[in-house]
Amino acid sequence: MLSPFEAFTTMEPGRQIISVAGSTRLGIYGSDIGWGKPLRVEIVTIDKDTSVSLSESRDGTSGVEIGLCLTKDDVERFG
């Protein structure tokens, strides 16, 4: 099995890489570090490349929140 670094260096030209940050099992919305429970969670590291973030649903229904960081033009095309 290739290491992540080897996988990037041996990719065929024209392939696209998408990374995923976060987890649906961290229980972020249930945590309280003294300021109360969070109302909204965003993974800020996804603004550096083509990435998406995953976290558990804010309302606790076992759903998934998916975060995207896009340019203005990409947002318009996505919509």
N, CA, C, O and CB atoms as a CASP TS submission, in Angstrom:
PFRMAT TS
TARGET T0000
AUTHOR 0000-0000-0000
METHOD Language model
MODEL 1
PARENT N/A
ATOM      1  N   MET     1       0.833  -1.175   0.000  1.00  0.00           N
ATOM      2  CA  MET     1       0.000   0.000   0.000  1.00  0.00           C
ATOM      3  C   MET     1       0.885   1.250   0.000  1.00  0.00           C
ATOM      4  O   MET     1       1.899   1.305   0.697  1.00  0.00           O
ATOM      5  CB  MET     1      -0.952  -0.008   1.213  1.00  0.00           C
ATOM      6  N   LEU     2       0.489   2.247  -0.789  1.00  0.00           N
ATOM      7  CA  LEU     2       1.265   3.476  -0.897  1.00  0.00           C
ATOM      8  C   LEU     2       0.999   4.394   0.285  1.00  0.00           C
ATOM      9  O   LEU     2      -0.112   4.442   0.814  1.00  0.00           O
ATOM     10  CB  LEU     2       0.946   4.195  -2.204  1.00  0.00           C
ATOM     11  N   SER     3       2.028   5.119   0.691  1.00  0.00           N
ATOM     12  CA  SER     3       1.825   6.158   1.706  1.00  0.00           C
ATOM     13  C   SER     3       1.065   7.308   1.040  1.00  0.00           C
ATOM     14  O   SER     3       1.036   7.391  -0.188  1.00  0.00           O
ATOM     15  CB  SER     3       3.204   6.654   2.319  1.00  0.00           C
ATOM     16  N   PRO     4       0.447   8.198   1.829  1.00  0.00           N
ATOM     17  CA  PRO     4      -0.251   9.339   1.223  1.00  0.00           C
ATOM     18  C   PRO     4       0.664  10.169   0.334  1.00  0.00           C
ATOM     19  O   PRO     4       0.246  10.616  -0.734  1.00  0.00           O
ATOM     20  CB  PRO     4      -0.844  10.221   2.305  1.00  0.00           C
ATOM     21  N   PHE     5       1.912  10.384   0.761  1.00  0.00           N
ATOM     22  CA  PHE     5       2.842  11.163  -0.053  1.00  0.00           C
ATOM     23  C   PHE     5       3.116  10.463  -1.385  1.00  0.00           C
ATOM     24  O   PHE     5       3.110  11.103  -2.436  1.00  0.00           O
ATOM     25  CB  PHE     5       4.159  11.392   0.707  1.00  0.00           C
ATOM     26  N   GLU     6       3.357   9.150  -1.339  1.00  0.00           N
ATOM     27  CA  GLU     6       3.612   8.389  -2.569  1.00  0.00           C
ATOM     28  C   GLU     6       2.396   8.418  -3.494  1.00  0.00           C
ATOM     29  O   GLU     6       2.546   8.477  -4.714  1.00  0.00           O
ATOM     30  CB  GLU     6       3.985   6.933  -2.234  1.00  0.00           C
ATOM     31  N   ALA     7       1.207   8.376  -2.927  1.00  0.00           N
ATOM     32  CA  ALA     7      -0.004   8.419  -3.744  1.00  0.00           C
ATOM     33  C   ALA     7      -0.095   9.736  -4.507  1.00  0.00           C
ATOM     34  O   ALA     7      -0.501   9.747  -5.669  1.00  0.00           O
ATOM     35  CB  ALA     7      -1.250   8.226  -2.869  1.00  0.00           C
ATOM     36  N   PHE     8       0.280  10.864  -3.861  1.00  0.00           N
ATOM     37  CA  PHE     8       0.243  12.159  -4.540  1.00  0.00           C
ATOM     38  C   PHE     8       1.277  12.236  -5.654  1.00  0.00           C
ATOM     39  O   PHE     8       0.999  12.791  -6.718  1.00  0.00           O
ATOM     40  CB  PHE     8       0.472  13.286  -3.541  1.00  0.00           C
ATOM     41  N   THR     9       2.459  11.689  -5.426  1.00  0.00           N
ATOM     42  CA  THR     9       3.532  11.827  -6.405  1.00  0.00           C
ATOM     43  C   THR     9       3.390  10.857  -7.568  1.00  0.00           C
ATOM     44  O   THR     9       4.022  11.059  -8.605  1.00  0.00           O
ATOM     45  CB  THR     9       4.865  11.623  -5.738  1.00  0.00           C
ATOM     46  N   THR    10       2.589   9.818  -7.430  1.00  0.00           N
ATOM     47  CA  THR    10       2.445   8.847  -8.512  1.00  0.00           C
ATOM     48  C   THR    10       1.098   8.935  -9.215  1.00  0.00           C
ATOM     49  O   THR    10       0.746   8.044  -9.988  1.00  0.00           O
ATOM     50  CB  THR    10       2.637   7.458  -7.975  1.00  0.00           C
ATOM     51  N   MET    11       0.340   9.997  -8.956  1.00  0.00           N
ATOM     52  CA  MET    11      -0.970  10.149  -9.595  1.00  0.00           C
ATOM     53  C   MET    11      -0.824  10.417 -11.079  1.00  0.00           C
ATOM     54  O   MET    11       0.130  11.054 -11.526  1.00  0.00           O
ATOM     55  CB  MET    11      -1.761  11.277  -8.939  1.00  0.00           C
ATOM     56  N   GLU    12      -1.783   9.922 -11.827  1.00  0.00           N
ATOM     57  CA  GLU    12      -1.802  10.179 -13.263  1.00  0.00           C
ATOM     58  C   GLU    12      -2.150  11.645 -13.517  1.00  0.00           C
ATOM     59  O   GLU    12      -2.946  12.226 -12.779  1.00  0.00           O
ATOM     60  CB  GLU    12      -2.814   9.243 -13.977  1.00  0.00           C
ATOM     61  N   PRO    13      -1.566  12.249 -14.550  1.00  0.00           N
ATOM     62  CA  PRO    13      -1.919  13.633 -14.883  1.00  0.00           C
ATOM     63  C   PRO    13      -3.413  13.750 -15.165  1.00  0.00           C
ATOM     64  O   PRO    13      -4.010  12.853 -15.760  1.00  0.00           O
ATOM     65  CB  PRO    13      -1.105  14.125 -16.101  1.00  0.00           C
ATOM     66  N   GLY    14      -4.014  14.858 -14.738  1.00  0.00           N
ATOM     67  CA  GLY    14      -5.432  15.082 -14.966  1.00  0.00           C
ATOM     68  C   GLY    14      -6.327  14.609 -13.829  1.00  0.00           C
ATOM     69  O   GLY    14      -7.516  14.928 -13.811  1.00  0.00           O
ATOM     70  N   ARG    15      -5.777  13.850 -12.875  1.00  0.00           N
ATOM     71  CA  ARG    15      -6.571  13.402 -11.726  1.00  0.00           C
ATOM     72  C   ARG    15      -6.748  14.556 -10.746  1.00  0.00           C
ATOM     73  O   ARG    15      -5.900  15.447 -10.676  1.00  0.00           O
ATOM     74  CB  ARG    15      -5.898  12.187 -11.023  1.00  0.00           C
ATOM     75  N   GLN    16      -7.829  14.546  -9.997  1.00  0.00           N
ATOM     76  CA  GLN    16      -8.097  15.602  -9.023  1.00  0.00           C
ATOM     77  C   GLN    16      -8.108  15.002  -7.628  1.00  0.00           C
ATOM     78  O   GLN    16      -8.622  13.904  -7.416  1.00  0.00           O
ATOM     79  CB  GLN    16      -9.441  16.314  -9.324  1.00  0.00           C
ATOM     80  N   ILE    17      -7.533  15.736  -6.673  1.00  0.00           N
ATOM     81  CA  ILE    17      -7.480  15.296  -5.286  1.00  0.00           C
ATOM     82  C   ILE    17      -8.479  16.109  -4.478  1.00  0.00           C
ATOM     83  O   ILE    17      -8.532  17.333  -4.600  1.00  0.00           O
ATOM     84  CB  ILE    17      -6.045  15.439  -4.704  1.00  0.00           C
ATOM     85  N   ILE    18      -9.263  15.439  -3.663  1.00  0.00           N
ATOM     86  CA  ILE    18     -10.158  16.102  -2.730  1.00  0.00           C
ATOM     87  C   ILE    18      -9.888  15.520  -1.354  1.00  0.00           C
ATOM     88  O   ILE    18      -9.906  14.302  -1.176  1.00  0.00           O
ATOM     89  CB  ILE    18     -11.660  15.928  -3.144  1.00  0.00           C
ATOM     90  N   SER    19      -9.637  16.385  -0.381  1.00  0.00           N
ATOM     91  CA  SER    19      -9.399  15.896   0.972  1.00  0.00           C
ATOM     92  C   SER    19     -10.623  16.177   1.841  1.00  0.00           C
ATOM     93  O   SER    19     -11.398  17.096   1.577  1.00  0.00           O
ATOM     94  CB  SER    19      -8.134  16.551   1.579  1.00  0.00           C
ATOM     95  N   VAL    20     -10.772  15.370   2.874  1.00  0.00           N
ATOM     96  CA  VAL    20     -11.899  15.496   3.788  1.00  0.00           C
ATOM     97  C   VAL    20     -11.359  15.750   5.189  1.00  0.00           C
ATOM     98  O   VAL    20     -10.457  15.050   5.649  1.00  0.00           O
ATOM     99  CB  VAL    20     -12.800  14.224   3.757  1.00  0.00           C
ATOM    100  N   ALA    21     -11.917  16.763   5.871  1.00  0.00           N
ATOM    101  CA  ALA    21     -11.515  17.096   7.227  1.00  0.00           C
ATOM    102  C   ALA    21     -12.697  16.909   8.159  1.00  0.00           C
ATOM    103  O   ALA    21     -13.845  17.090   7.754  1.00  0.00           O
ATOM    104  CB  ALA    21     -10.975  18.538   7.309  1.00  0.00           C
ATOM    105  N   GLY    22     -12.426  16.552   9.386  1.00  0.00           N
ATOM    106  CA  GLY    22     -13.477  16.427  10.380  1.00  0.00           C
ATOM    107  C   GLY    22     -13.947  14.997  10.560  1.00  0.00           C
ATOM    108  O   GLY    22     -13.376  14.060  10.002  1.00  0.00           O
ATOM    109  N   SER    23     -14.992  14.850  11.345  1.00  0.00           N
ATOM    110  CA  SER    23     -15.550  13.541  11.639  1.00  0.00           C
ATOM    111  C   SER    23     -16.986  13.708  12.099  1.00  0.00           C
ATOM    112  O   SER    23     -17.339  14.725  12.697  1.00  0.00           O
ATOM    113  CB  SER    23     -14.710  12.804  12.708  1.00  0.00           C
ATOM    114  N   THR    24     -17.801  12.728  11.826  1.00  0.00           N
ATOM    115  CA  THR    24     -19.184  12.765  12.298  1.00  0.00           C
ATOM    116  C   THR    24     -19.318  12.142  13.678  1.00  0.00           C
ATOM    117  O   THR    24     -20.427  12.044  14.203  1.00  0.00           O
ATOM    118  CB  THR    24     -20.099  12.048  11.315  1.00  0.00           C
ATOM    119  N   ARG    25     -18.209  11.717  14.276  1.00  0.00           N
ATOM    120  CA  ARG    25     -18.256  11.052  15.575  1.00  0.00           C
ATOM    121  C   ARG    25     -17.532  11.798  16.693  1.00  0.00           C
ATOM    122  O   ARG    25     -17.319  11.229  17.763  1.00  0.00           O
ATOM    123  CB  ARG    25     -17.677   9.693  15.450  1.00  0.00           C
ATOM    124  N   LEU    26     -17.159  13.023  16.480  1.00  0.00           N
ATOM    125  CA  LEU    26     -16.429  13.769  17.503  1.00  0.00           C
ATOM    126  C   LEU    26     -17.344  14.371  18.568  1.00  0.00           C
ATOM    127  O   LEU    26     -16.874  14.689  19.660  1.00  0.00           O
ATOM    128  CB  LEU    26     -15.623  14.866  16.856  1.00  0.00           C
ATOM    129  N   GLY    27     -18.603  14.532  18.289  1.00  0.00           N
ATOM    130  CA  GLY    27     -19.513  15.115  19.264  1.00  0.00           C
ATOM    131  C   GLY    27     -19.236  16.577  19.540  1.00  0.00           C
ATOM    132  O   GLY    27     -19.388  17.031  20.675  1.00  0.00           O
ATOM    133  N   ILE    28     -18.838  17.316  18.535  1.00  0.00           N
ATOM    134  CA  ILE    28     -18.460  18.722  18.695  1.00  0.00           C
ATOM    135  C   ILE    28     -19.609  19.551  19.264  1.00  0.00           C
ATOM    136  O   ILE    28     -19.392  20.373  20.154  1.00  0.00           O
ATOM    137  CB  ILE    28     -18.014  19.305  17.354  1.00  0.00           C
ATOM    138  N   TYR    29     -20.822  19.349  18.767  1.00  0.00           N
ATOM    139  CA  TYR    29     -21.953  20.159  19.244  1.00  0.00           C
ATOM    140  C   TYR    29     -22.343  19.826  20.678  1.00  0.00           C
ATOM    141  O   TYR    29     -23.067  20.599  21.306  1.00  0.00           O
ATOM    142  CB  TYR    29     -23.153  19.962  18.336  1.00  0.00           C
ATOM    143  N   GLY    30     -21.889  18.715  21.204  1.00  0.00           N
ATOM    144  CA  GLY    30     -22.171  18.367  22.585  1.00  0.00           C
ATOM    145  C   GLY    30     -21.101  18.822  23.557  1.00  0.00           C
ATOM    146  O   GLY    30     -21.265  18.665  24.767  1.00  0.00           O
ATOM    147  N   SER    31     -20.009  19.380  23.059  1.00  0.00           N
ATOM    148  CA  SER    31     -18.903  19.795  23.929  1.00  0.00           C
ATOM    149  C   SER    31     -19.175  21.170  24.541  1.00  0.00           C
ATOM    150  O   SER    31     -19.863  22.001  23.947  1.00  0.00           O
ATOM    151  CB  SER    31     -17.579  19.820  23.141  1.00  0.00           C
ATOM    152  N   ASP    32     -18.634  21.393  25.715  1.00  0.00           N
ATOM    153  CA  ASP    32     -18.753  22.680  26.398  1.00  0.00           C
ATOM    154  C   ASP    32     -17.448  22.927  27.143  1.00  0.00           C
ATOM    155  O   ASP    32     -17.139  22.232  28.110  1.00  0.00           O
ATOM    156  CB  ASP    32     -19.986  22.707  27.381  1.00  0.00           C
ATOM    157  N   ILE    33     -16.678  23.922  26.689  1.00  0.00           N
ATOM    158  CA  ILE    33     -15.392  24.216  27.328  1.00  0.00           C
ATOM    159  C   ILE    33     -15.479  25.446  28.225  1.00  0.00           C
ATOM    160  O   ILE    33     -14.465  26.079  28.518  1.00  0.00           O
ATOM    161  CB  ILE    33     -14.310  24.424  26.269  1.00  0.00           C
ATOM    162  N   GLY    34     -16.694  25.784  28.662  1.00  0.00           N
ATOM    163  CA  GLY    34     -16.863  26.911  29.569  1.00  0.00           C
ATOM    164  C   GLY    34     -17.636  28.073  28.983  1.00  0.00           C
ATOM    165  O   GLY    34     -18.072  28.953  29.725  1.00  0.00           O
ATOM    166  N   TRP    35     -17.820  28.102  27.671  1.00  0.00           N
ATOM    167  CA  TRP    35     -18.560  29.191  27.025  1.00  0.00           C
ATOM    168  C   TRP    35     -19.948  28.736  26.591  1.00  0.00           C
ATOM    169  O   TRP    35     -20.669  29.489  25.935  1.00  0.00           O
ATOM    170  CB  TRP    35     -17.783  29.721  25.817  1.00  0.00           C
ATOM    171  N   GLY    36     -20.328  27.518  26.947  1.00  0.00           N
ATOM    172  CA  GLY    36     -21.584  26.945  26.463  1.00  0.00           C
ATOM    173  C   GLY    36     -21.336  26.098  25.226  1.00  0.00           C
ATOM    174  O   GLY    36     -20.235  26.097  24.675  1.00  0.00           O
ATOM    175  N   LYS    37     -22.341  25.393  24.801  1.00  0.00           N
ATOM    176  CA  LYS    37     -22.209  24.523  23.629  1.00  0.00           C
ATOM    177  C   LYS    37     -22.173  25.363  22.354  1.00  0.00           C
ATOM    178  O   LYS    37     -22.834  26.399  22.282  1.00  0.00           O
ATOM    179  CB  LYS    37     -23.374  23.502  23.569  1.00  0.00           C
ATOM    180  N   PRO    38     -21.417  24.935  21.353  1.00  0.00           N
ATOM    181  CA  PRO    38     -21.318  25.714  20.114  1.00  0.00           C
ATOM    182  C   PRO    38     -22.639  25.739  19.349  1.00  0.00           C
ATOM    183  O   PRO    38     -23.377  24.755  19.328  1.00  0.00           O
ATOM    184  CB  PRO    38     -20.219  25.147  19.224  1.00  0.00           C
ATOM    185  N   LEU    39     -22.923  26.881  18.721  1.00  0.00           N
ATOM    186  CA  LEU    39     -24.105  27.015  17.873  1.00  0.00           C
ATOM    187  C   LEU    39     -23.789  26.665  16.430  1.00  0.00           C
ATOM    188  O   LEU    39     -24.665  26.239  15.676  1.00  0.00           O
ATOM    189  CB  LEU    39     -24.661  28.432  17.954  1.00  0.00           C
ATOM    190  N   ARG    40     -22.524  26.848  16.050  1.00  0.00           N
ATOM    191  CA  ARG    40     -22.101  26.564  14.680  1.00  0.00           C
ATOM    192  C   ARG    40     -20.636  26.163  14.701  1.00  0.00           C
ATOM    193  O   ARG    40     -19.839  26.742  15.439  1.00  0.00           O
ATOM    194  CB  ARG    40     -22.330  27.794  13.746  1.00  0.00           C
ATOM    195  N   VAL    41     -20.283  25.176  13.896  1.00  0.00           N
ATOM    196  CA  VAL    41     -18.903  24.693  13.826  1.00  0.00           C
ATOM    197  C   VAL    41     -18.440  24.757  12.378  1.00  0.00           C
ATOM    198  O   VAL    41     -19.142  24.304  11.474  1.00  0.00           O
ATOM    199  CB  VAL    41     -18.781  23.238  14.388  1.00  0.00           C
ATOM    200  N   GLU    42     -17.260  25.318  12.164  1.00  0.00           N
ATOM    201  CA  GLU    42     -16.668  25.350  10.828  1.00  0.00           C
ATOM    202  C   GLU    42     -15.221  24.906  10.923  1.00  0.00           C
ATOM    203  O   GLU    42     -14.511  25.283  11.856  1.00  0.00           O
ATOM    204  CB  GLU    42     -16.770  26.768  10.196  1.00  0.00           C
ATOM    205  N   ILE    43     -14.787  24.113   9.971  1.00  0.00           N
ATOM    206  CA  ILE    43     -13.398  23.669   9.892  1.00  0.00           C
ATOM    207  C   ILE    43     -12.685  24.657   8.960  1.00  0.00           C
ATOM    208  O   ILE    43     -12.909  24.640   7.749  1.00  0.00           O
ATOM    209  CB  ILE    43     -13.281  22.161   9.366  1.00  0.00           C
ATOM    210  N   VAL    44     -11.834  25.511   9.519  1.00  0.00           N
ATOM    211  CA  VAL    44     -11.241  26.596   8.731  1.00  0.00           C
ATOM    212  C   VAL    44     -10.116  26.132   7.824  1.00  0.00           C
ATOM    213  O   VAL    44      -9.754  26.860   6.900  1.00  0.00           O
ATOM    214  CB  VAL    44     -10.727  27.667   9.645  1.00  0.00           C
ATOM    215  N   THR    45      -9.556  24.976   8.041  1.00  0.00           N
ATOM    216  CA  THR    45      -8.428  24.536   7.226  1.00  0.00           C
ATOM    217  C   THR    45      -8.833  24.132   5.810  1.00  0.00           C
ATOM    218  O   THR    45      -7.960  23.879   4.979  1.00  0.00           O
ATOM    219  CB  THR    45      -7.740  23.380   7.898  1.00  0.00           C
ATOM    220  N   ILE    46     -10.125  24.065   5.514  1.00  0.00           N
ATOM    221  CA  ILE    46     -10.527  23.640   4.174  1.00  0.00           C
ATOM    222  C   ILE    46     -10.414  24.760   3.146  1.00  0.00           C
ATOM    223  O   ILE    46     -10.670  24.520   1.966  1.00  0.00           O
ATOM    224  CB  ILE    46     -11.945  23.123   4.203  1.00  0.00           C
ATOM    225  N   ASP    47     -10.039  25.980   3.550  1.00  0.00           N
ATOM    226  CA  ASP    47      -9.944  27.076   2.587  1.00  0.00           C
ATOM    227  C   ASP    47      -8.632  27.080   1.812  1.00  0.00           C
ATOM    228  O   ASP    47      -8.434  27.935   0.949  1.00  0.00           O
ATOM    229  CB  ASP    47     -10.106  28.390   3.298  1.00  0.00           C
ATOM    230  N   LYS    48      -7.739  26.149   2.099  1.00  0.00           N
ATOM    231  CA  LYS    48      -6.423  26.148   1.465  1.00  0.00           C
ATOM    232  C   LYS    48      -6.383  25.379   0.136  1.00  0.00           C
ATOM    233  O   LYS    48      -5.537  25.669  -0.710  1.00  0.00           O
ATOM    234  CB  LYS    48      -5.414  25.560   2.413  1.00  0.00           C
ATOM    235  N   ASP    49      -7.264  24.426  -0.056  1.00  0.00           N
ATOM    236  CA  ASP    49      -7.258  23.630  -1.287  1.00  0.00           C
ATOM    237  C   ASP    49      -8.648  23.064  -1.522  1.00  0.00           C
ATOM    238  O   ASP    49      -9.612  23.512  -0.900  1.00  0.00           O
ATOM    239  CB  ASP    49      -6.206  22.486  -1.214  1.00  0.00           C
ATOM    240  N   THR    50      -8.760  22.103  -2.396  1.00  0.00           N
ATOM    241  CA  THR    50     -10.046  21.486  -2.686  1.00  0.00           C
ATOM    242  C   THR    50     -10.371  20.486  -1.590  1.00  0.00           C
ATOM    243  O   THR    50      -9.968  19.325  -1.655  1.00  0.00           O
ATOM    244  CB  THR    50     -10.038  20.801  -4.076  1.00  0.00           C
ATOM    245  N   SER    51     -11.103  20.948  -0.583  1.00  0.00           N
ATOM    246  CA  SER    51     -11.426  20.107   0.561  1.00  0.00           C
ATOM    247  C   SER    51     -12.889  20.269   0.936  1.00  0.00           C
ATOM    248  O   SER    51     -13.530  21.260   0.586  1.00  0.00           O
ATOM    249  CB  SER    51     -10.525  20.447   1.757  1.00  0.00           C
ATOM    250  N   VAL    52     -13.396  19.301   1.639  1.00  0.00           N
ATOM    251  CA  VAL    52     -14.716  19.384   2.240  1.00  0.00           C
ATOM    252  C   VAL    52     -14.580  19.009   3.706  1.00  0.00           C
ATOM    253  O   VAL    52     -13.648  18.299   4.082  1.00  0.00           O
ATOM    254  CB  VAL    52     -15.742  18.458   1.506  1.00  0.00           C
ATOM    255  N   SER    53     -15.501  19.479   4.534  1.00  0.00           N
ATOM    256  CA  SER    53     -15.487  19.093   5.939  1.00  0.00           C
ATOM    257  C   SER    53     -16.770  18.352   6.273  1.00  0.00           C
ATOM    258  O   SER    53     -17.823  18.607   5.688  1.00  0.00           O
ATOM    259  CB  SER    53     -15.316  20.327   6.851  1.00  0.00           C
ATOM    260  N   LEU    54     -16.666  17.440   7.214  1.00  0.00           N
ATOM    261  CA  LEU    54     -17.814  16.674   7.682  1.00  0.00           C
ATOM    262  C   LEU    54     -17.925  16.834   9.189  1.00  0.00           C
ATOM    263  O   LEU    54     -16.917  16.805   9.896  1.00  0.00           O
ATOM    264  CB  LEU    54     -17.690  15.173   7.289  1.00  0.00           C
ATOM    265  N   SER    55     -19.140  17.003   9.680  1.00  0.00           N
ATOM    266  CA  SER    55     -19.379  16.991  11.118  1.00  0.00           C
ATOM    267  C   SER    55     -20.793  16.484  11.358  1.00  0.00           C
ATOM    268  O   SER    55     -21.611  16.405  10.442  1.00  0.00           O
ATOM    269  CB  SER    55     -19.173  18.411  11.746  1.00  0.00           C
ATOM    270  N   GLU    56     -21.059  16.141  12.625  1.00  0.00           N
ATOM    271  CA  GLU    56     -22.402  15.665  12.936  1.00  0.00           C
ATOM    272  C   GLU    56     -23.394  16.811  12.805  1.00  0.00           C
ATOM    273  O   GLU    56     -23.010  17.980  12.831  1.00  0.00           O
ATOM    274  CB  GLU    56     -22.458  15.056  14.355  1.00  0.00           C
ATOM    275  N   SER    57     -24.646  16.477  12.667  1.00  0.00           N
ATOM    276  CA  SER    57     -25.700  17.466  12.503  1.00  0.00           C
ATOM    277  C   SER    57     -25.871  18.302  13.758  1.00  0.00           C
ATOM    278  O   SER    57     -25.796  17.781  14.870  1.00  0.00           O
ATOM    279  CB  SER    57     -27.009  16.789  12.147  1.00  0.00           C
ATOM    280  N   ARG    58     -26.097  19.573  13.587  1.00  0.00           N
ATOM    281  CA  ARG    58     -26.281  20.511  14.694  1.00  0.00           C
ATOM    282  C   ARG    58     -27.507  20.160  15.537  1.00  0.00           C
ATOM    283  O   ARG    58     -27.498  20.352  16.753  1.00  0.00           O
ATOM    284  CB  ARG    58     -26.411  21.934  14.159  1.00  0.00           C
ATOM    285  N   ASP    59     -28.561  19.647  14.899  1.00  0.00           N
ATOM    286  CA  ASP    59     -29.790  19.376  15.642  1.00  0.00           C
ATOM    287  C   ASP    59     -29.832  17.983  16.269  1.00  0.00           C
ATOM    288  O   ASP    59     -30.833  17.611  16.882  1.00  0.00           O
ATOM    289  CB  ASP    59     -30.970  19.545  14.734  1.00  0.00           C
ATOM    290  N   GLY    60     -28.759  17.213  16.119  1.00  0.00           N
ATOM    291  CA  GLY    60     -28.666  15.923  16.785  1.00  0.00           C
ATOM    292  C   GLY    60     -29.508  14.822  16.178  1.00  0.00           C
ATOM    293  O   GLY    60     -29.833  13.852  16.863  1.00  0.00           O
ATOM    294  N   THR    61     -29.868  14.943  14.920  1.00  0.00           N
ATOM    295  CA  THR    61     -30.728  13.946  14.282  1.00  0.00           C
ATOM    296  C   THR    61     -29.936  12.852  13.579  1.00  0.00           C
ATOM    297  O   THR    61     -30.486  12.131  12.746  1.00  0.00           O
ATOM    298  CB  THR    61     -31.648  14.618  13.292  1.00  0.00           C
ATOM    299  N   SER    62     -28.685  12.722  13.893  1.00  0.00           N
ATOM    300  CA  SER    62     -27.753  11.774  13.269  1.00  0.00           C
ATOM    301  C   SER    62     -27.521  12.068  11.793  1.00  0.00           C
ATOM    302  O   SER    62     -27.111  11.188  11.036  1.00  0.00           O
ATOM    303  CB  SER    62     -28.272  10.359  13.423  1.00  0.00           C
ATOM    304  N   GLY    63     -27.784  13.309  11.386  1.00  0.00           N
ATOM    305  CA  GLY    63     -27.462  13.735  10.036  1.00  0.00           C
ATOM    306  C   GLY    63     -26.012  14.183   9.949  1.00  0.00           C
ATOM    307  O   GLY    63     -25.262  14.076  10.918  1.00  0.00           O
ATOM    308  N   VAL    64     -25.625  14.681   8.791  1.00  0.00           N
ATOM    309  CA  VAL    64     -24.244  15.110   8.546  1.00  0.00           C
ATOM    310  C   VAL    64     -24.259  16.524   7.977  1.00  0.00           C
ATOM    311  O   VAL    64     -25.045  16.831   7.081  1.00  0.00           O
ATOM    312  CB  VAL    64     -23.511  14.129   7.572  1.00  0.00           C
ATOM    313  N   GLU    65     -23.392  17.377   8.498  1.00  0.00           N
ATOM    314  CA  GLU    65     -23.168  18.693   7.897  1.00  0.00           C
ATOM    315  C   GLU    65     -21.948  18.598   7.003  1.00  0.00           C
ATOM    316  O   GLU    65     -20.919  18.048   7.397  1.00  0.00           O
ATOM    317  CB  GLU    65     -22.981  19.802   8.985  1.00  0.00           C
ATOM    318  N   ILE    66     -22.066  19.132   5.806  1.00  0.00           N
ATOM    319  CA  ILE    66     -20.969  19.122   4.844  1.00  0.00           C
ATOM    320  C   ILE    66     -20.561  20.565   4.585  1.00  0.00           C
ATOM    321  O   ILE    66     -21.392  21.395   4.217  1.00  0.00           O
ATOM    322  CB  ILE    66     -21.377  18.400   3.513  1.00  0.00           C
ATOM    323  N   GLY    67     -19.286  20.861   4.778  1.00  0.00           N
ATOM    324  CA  GLY    67     -18.779  22.208   4.555  1.00  0.00           C
ATOM    325  C   GLY    67     -17.962  22.281   3.283  1.00  0.00           C
ATOM    326  O   GLY    67     -17.160  21.391   3.001  1.00  0.00           O
ATOM    327  N   LEU    68     -18.164  23.338   2.515  1.00  0.00           N
ATOM    328  CA  LEU    68     -17.407  23.594   1.288  1.00  0.00           C
ATOM    329  C   LEU    68     -16.798  24.980   1.376  1.00  0.00           C
ATOM    330  O   LEU    68     -17.403  25.891   1.940  1.00  0.00           O
ATOM    331  CB  LEU    68     -18.311  23.463   0.024  1.00  0.00           C
ATOM    332  N   CYS    69     -15.622  25.145   0.830  1.00  0.00           N
ATOM    333  CA  CYS    69     -14.989  26.449   0.733  1.00  0.00           C
ATOM    334  C   CYS    69     -14.737  26.701  -0.748  1.00  0.00           C
ATOM    335  O   CYS    69     -13.868  26.076  -1.356  1.00  0.00           O
ATOM    336  CB  CYS    69     -13.655  26.521   1.578  1.00  0.00           C
ATOM    337  N   LEU    70     -15.500  27.615  -1.316  1.00  0.00           N
ATOM    338  CA  LEU    70     -15.452  27.853  -2.754  1.00  0.00           C
ATOM    339  C   LEU    70     -15.189  29.328  -3.053  1.00  0.00           C
ATOM    340  O   LEU    70     -15.445  30.197  -2.220  1.00  0.00           O
ATOM    341  CB  LEU    70     -16.762  27.402  -3.413  1.00  0.00           C
ATOM    342  N   THR    71     -14.680  29.593  -4.243  1.00  0.00           N
ATOM    343  CA  THR    71     -14.552  30.976  -4.703  1.00  0.00           C
ATOM    344  C   THR    71     -15.947  31.489  -5.060  1.00  0.00           C
ATOM    345  O   THR    71     -16.884  30.702  -5.190  1.00  0.00           O
ATOM    346  CB  THR    71     -13.574  31.084  -5.935  1.00  0.00           C
ATOM    347  N   LYS    72     -16.084  32.787  -5.214  1.00  0.00           N
ATOM    348  CA  LYS    72     -17.383  33.369  -5.548  1.00  0.00           C
ATOM    349  C   LYS    72     -17.924  32.779  -6.848  1.00  0.00           C
ATOM    350  O   LYS    72     -19.109  32.452  -6.928  1.00  0.00           O
ATOM    351  CB  LYS    72     -17.273  34.897  -5.665  1.00  0.00           C
ATOM    352  N   ASP    73     -17.078  32.639  -7.864  1.00  0.00           N
ATOM    353  CA  ASP    73     -17.517  32.056  -9.139  1.00  0.00           C
ATOM    354  C   ASP    73     -17.978  30.614  -8.962  1.00  0.00           C
ATOM    355  O   ASP    73     -18.983  30.205  -9.543  1.00  0.00           O
ATOM    356  CB  ASP    73     -16.386  32.116 -10.171  1.00  0.00           C
ATOM    357  N   ASP    74     -17.246  29.844  -8.160  1.00  0.00           N
ATOM    358  CA  ASP    74     -17.630  28.454  -7.904  1.00  0.00           C
ATOM    359  C   ASP    74     -18.947  28.369  -7.144  1.00  0.00           C
ATOM    360  O   ASP    74     -19.751  27.473  -7.399  1.00  0.00           O
ATOM    361  CB  ASP    74     -16.534  27.735  -7.122  1.00  0.00           C
ATOM    362  N   VAL    75     -19.176  29.293  -6.214  1.00  0.00           N
ATOM    363  CA  VAL    75     -20.439  29.302  -5.464  1.00  0.00           C
ATOM    364  C   VAL    75     -21.601  29.541  -6.427  1.00  0.00           C
ATOM    365  O   VAL    75     -22.634  28.879  -6.332  1.00  0.00           O
ATOM    366  CB  VAL    75     -20.419  30.395  -4.348  1.00  0.00           C
ATOM    367  N   GLU    76     -21.435  30.477  -7.346  1.00  0.00           N
ATOM    368  CA  GLU    76     -22.495  30.758  -8.310  1.00  0.00           C
ATOM    369  C   GLU    76     -22.770  29.552  -9.204  1.00  0.00           C
ATOM    370  O   GLU    76     -23.929  29.252  -9.491  1.00  0.00           O
ATOM    371  CB  GLU    76     -22.125  31.967  -9.164  1.00  0.00           C
ATOM    372  N   ARG    77     -21.728  28.860  -9.646  1.00  0.00           N
ATOM    373  CA  ARG    77     -21.909  27.648 -10.459  1.00  0.00           C
ATOM    374  C   ARG    77     -22.530  26.522  -9.628  1.00  0.00           C
ATOM    375  O   ARG    77     -23.371  25.774 -10.128  1.00  0.00           O
ATOM    376  CB  ARG    77     -20.556  27.185 -11.050  1.00  0.00           C
ATOM    377  N   PHE    78     -22.123  26.399  -8.371  1.00  0.00           N
ATOM    378  CA  PHE    78     -22.635  25.354  -7.489  1.00  0.00           C
ATOM    379  C   PHE    78     -24.137  25.541  -7.249  1.00  0.00           C
ATOM    380  O   PHE    78     -24.896  24.573  -7.236  1.00  0.00           O
ATOM    381  CB  PHE    78     -21.870  25.359  -6.147  1.00  0.00           C
ATOM    382  N   GLY    79     -24.556  26.800  -7.059  1.00  0.00           N
ATOM    383  CA  GLY    79     -25.971  27.105  -6.801  1.00  0.00           C
ATOM    384  C   GLY    79     -26.827  26.798  -7.988  1.00  0.00           C
ATOM    385  O   GLY    79     -28.041  26.996  -7.942  1.00  0.00           O
TER
END
